[in-house]
Amino acid sequence: MNLFQLQSPPSATRQWRRLLTKLLLLLVVFSYCLGIPSALAGIKDDSYEGNVFVLYGGNASLVPPKVTLEKSIATSDRATLLVLYLDDCRDCKQYASTVSRMQAFYGRATDIIPINVDTILPEVTYKPTEPGYYYKGAVPQIVVFDKTGKVVLNETGQVPYERVDDTLREVFDLLPRTESPELKRRSFNEFSSEVTE
């Protein structure tokens, strides 16, 4: 008999191995179904998956902010939109697309400064040029400054785009939404056809 020749185990041992293999497979499948959520990231939960503007707003250009609040308020030719948020907040995740929409229409004339409130260090008092001065303890929070640095809107929660749009229209002395044509973004094809002409 060859030493390297495999011998088949007795039939009782073979049956036990099959049964154990099936039970182990069943246990793995059952634990997988119960233990792992159907989606690892969710816009309707308060778990942390990453930056809300990158994941849910589709806009990584907002973070980190390009300018500080202090420098933005000192600049007299631009309005400022301060957005206070948390990355592990359901309302902030849902509101991220609205902030991205604001940037699409007002990003060239307004400094949009998203600040994660976890990065605001606790102090006894804050200066008016620091985000902690305006933080009310709830997120999301929108603070709009006019070109002189005066607060013209300071609200918490998912402030409707229209409310912020109306405020920025007043800051920039634009026609009210009811009197102006609807703002539309150019489609990619319209833009590329103009470039080729």
Secondary structure, 3 states (H helix, E strand, C coil): CCCCCCCCCCHHHHHHHHHHHHHHHHHHHHHHHHHCCCCCCCCCCCCCCCCHHHHCCCCHHHCCCCCCHHHHHHCCCCEEEEEEECCCCHHHHHHHHHHHHHHHHHCCCEEEEEEEHHHCCCCCCCCCCCHHHCCCCCCCEEEEECCCCCEEEEEECCCCHHHHHHHHHHHCCCCCCCCCCCCCCCCHHHHHHHHHC
